[in-house]
Amino acid sequence: MKEFMAGYASIKKLSVSYSVLSGVSAASASVFGKLYSEAGSPLLGVALIFLMILSNSFVWTMFVKALRDSESSLTVTVTSAAVNYCFSAVFGWLLFSEHIGALWWLGTFLVISGVLLINSASTSSNIENIKQH
């Protein structure tokens, strides 16, 4: 039983890792799109569009892998969306000097708390189901 639980935990970690990579890639695609709108030369514009398409391809590849390795599509979807949300704000702040106010931090805290609750509830219920079988 311990070997099974260890295997389950490693698959769960892999699913979360894929979800996080999906969210970061989505935020990166948004950055490339915004940079494209500010590109000065056509060659730079083409390169940024290519990077945006490549990032979006990576988003869906990682998202599908996360879905495949997860017991819950809700966990994957919420984790990916929350990471995308957070990284989009951080990238906006770092790269475009966008203002992040107290209300944003409160919202971010609530989003991350919700993701942690969903992930912990999902893990707890899955472990209970495994123990019953």
HELIX and SHEET records of a PDB file:
HELIX    1   1 LYS A    2  SER A   37  1                                  36    
HELIX    2   2 PRO A   42  ASP A   69  1                                  28    
HELIX    3   3 SER A   73  PHE A   96  1                                  24    
HELIX    4   4 ALA A  102  GLN A  132  1                                  31    
END                                                                             
